[in-house]
Amino acid sequence: MSADQEFECERVATPSEAADSLARIAEGMRARTLSLTAGDEEITIFPDGHVMVQIGAKRTQAKGTIDIGVAWRHPRV
Amino acid sequence: MGDDDATAIGRTRFEFARIASPDEVAECLTSIAHGLKRGEVSFTSGGLALRFAPTAGIVVELKATERGEQGRLRVRIGWKARKKDVTALRISARSGGARGVRSRQAPILPSSPTTRATRTGSILVIEGDEHPRRMLLDTLAAAGHAAVGTASGLEGLAQFRQGAFDVVVTALSMSECSGVDVARAVKKLSPATPVVLIAGWGDVMTPEQMRDSGIDLVLVKPFKWGRVLSVLADALALCQPR
């Protein structure tokens, strides 16, 4: 596996744009390879095998959040 | 999403955790994406539904890491609700009526799985770290369970041999005797006793590994009381009444 990599980005979007981002991430999960790019930053991740998925959603009267976390361990070769 | 072992739903929150394949994760993401396009994302569990209607001005945060043998991806979608549409506000006045303001309350959803009345039981908690052990014992005691805690796997197995416990909750990483060793030993002594494994974020076990080790359910750290009680209720539902 490649060297340690970290990527972080944040952007304001419409519901439709947020949906497109999730759909592209879903495509990457299916392909077991997902590249994320923001400006100069870029990461390629390789989710494979069994993954731990956590989804949390909460709302108050004023705001809401949907949190999706996915973690995986690469099999030892 | 929904009706899985580690699902909790309430009037304002939904939590779900499980081990899945990347294809299943992709399906979840696609389903949320369709909801966003439609203007309503729904999460369901046990006949309850929690609906979200994200508005414009969504903030999407992405965090991804690949470190050694482990990888993580976190997607956070946040939004602020719009102020109520002024055209929907209706003001009327009439003379001679009762004074004061009456408001129509939002419909209340049926009680969630986390607040439902559940069977209580005797629980053995084996956790090497004092803080999470204390948190688990306090949460279980507050919910009416008889909970006993030990700080090591060997001590926990000694307690298990002496007492009659409905469920064993054990941490994964412990010196001398790991959570997997505890689960195997418990199943040898009492095959019908459910074992809940406390796993850290990123501790991934396959369903086959879980089955072979005698682990029935997984409780992922960090703990939230609702999830702790929900997983315990599921574990108690698995065990035979003594």
Interface residues (C-beta under 8 A of the other chain):
Chain A: M1 S2 D4 Q5 E6 F7 E8 C9 E10 R11 V12 A13 T14 P15 S16 E17 A18 A19 D20 S21 L22 A23 I25 A26 E27 M29 R30 R32 L34 L36 A38 I43 T44 I45 F46 P47 D48 G49 H50 V51 M52 V53 Q54 I55 G56 A57 K58 R59 T60 Q61 A62 K63 G64 T65 I66 D67 I68 G69 V70 A71 W72 R73 H74 R76
Chain B: M1 T12 R13 F14 E15 F16 A17 R18 I19 A20 S21 P22 D23 E24 V25 A26 E27 C28 L29 T30 I32 A33 H34 G35 L36 K37 G39 V41 F43 L50 F52 P54 T55 A56 G57 I58 V59 V60 E61 L62 K63 A64 T65 E66 R67 G68 E69 Q70 G71 R72 L73 R74 V75 R76 I77 G78 W79 K80 A81 W201 G202 D203 V204 M205 T206 P207 V220
